[in-house]
Amino acid sequence: MNQELVLDEKAVRILDLLQQLKRVNDMIAMHQKLENGDFMVEQYERQKRQFVKGLQALLLEYELAVEPTSKAA
């Protein structure tokens, strides 16, 4: 497999994870405003942690480390 193609696939996966994190953050914010949204907030926070772990693993391949800024990740 061509190394450029592998790098492109990694970049696409990183972008996908960032987009998913944006959507999850939006959903967390929306459910935090709801009176009975705690359960859904917990579910989205769990999903966010999974996305962050995936992103961290991919970025380590580029010798980059990131730390989440919220308690959810």
C-alpha positions as CSV (number, residue, x, y, z in Angstrom):
1,M,0.0,0.0,0.0
2,N,1.3,3.4,-0.9
3,Q,2.5,5.4,2.2
4,E,0.8,8.6,1.0
5,L,-2.6,6.7,0.9
6,V,-2.0,5.4,4.4
7,L,-1.3,9.0,5.7
8,D,-4.4,10.3,3.9
9,E,-6.5,7.6,5.5
10,K,-5.2,8.6,8.9
11,A,-5.9,12.3,8.2
12,V,-9.4,11.4,7.1
13,R,-10.0,9.4,10.3
14,I,-8.7,12.3,12.4
15,L,-11.0,14.7,10.7
16,D,-13.9,12.3,11.1
17,L,-13.2,12.0,14.8
18,L,-13.1,15.8,15.2
19,Q,-16.4,16.2,13.4
20,Q,-17.9,13.5,15.6
21,L,-16.6,15.2,18.7
22,K,-18.2,18.5,17.6
23,R,-21.6,16.8,17.2
24,V,-21.3,15.0,20.5
25,N,-20.4,18.3,22.2
26,D,-23.4,19.9,20.7
27,M,-25.6,17.1,21.9
28,I,-24.2,17.3,25.4
29,A,-24.9,21.1,25.5
30,M,-28.4,20.5,24.3
31,H,-29.2,17.8,26.8
32,Q,-27.6,19.8,29.7
33,K,-30.4,22.3,29.1
34,L,-33.1,19.8,29.5
35,E,-34.6,19.0,32.9
36,N,-34.3,15.3,32.5
37,G,-31.3,15.2,30.3
38,D,-28.7,13.7,32.7
39,F,-29.0,10.2,31.4
40,M,-28.4,11.3,27.8
41,V,-25.5,13.6,28.9
42,E,-23.8,10.6,30.5
43,Q,-24.3,8.6,27.3
44,Y,-22.8,11.3,25.1
45,E,-19.9,11.9,27.6
46,R,-19.1,8.2,27.4
47,Q,-19.1,8.4,23.6
48,K,-17.0,11.5,23.7
49,R,-14.4,9.7,25.8
50,Q,-14.2,6.9,23.2
51,F,-13.7,9.4,20.4
52,V,-11.0,11.3,22.3
53,K,-9.1,8.0,23.0
54,G,-9.2,7.2,19.3
55,L,-8.0,10.7,18.4
56,Q,-5.2,10.5,20.9
57,A,-4.0,7.2,19.5
58,L,-4.0,8.5,16.0
59,L,-2.2,11.7,17.0
60,L,0.5,9.7,18.9
61,E,1.5,8.3,15.5
62,Y,2.4,11.9,14.5
63,E,4.3,12.3,17.9
64,L,1.6,14.6,19.2
65,A,-0.2,14.3,22.5
66,V,-3.5,16.0,23.4
67,E,-5.3,16.4,26.7
68,P,-9.0,16.9,26.8
69,T,-10.2,20.1,28.4
70,S,-13.5,18.8,29.9
71,K,-14.2,16.2,32.6
72,A,-16.1,14.1,30.0
73,A,-13.0,13.2,28.1
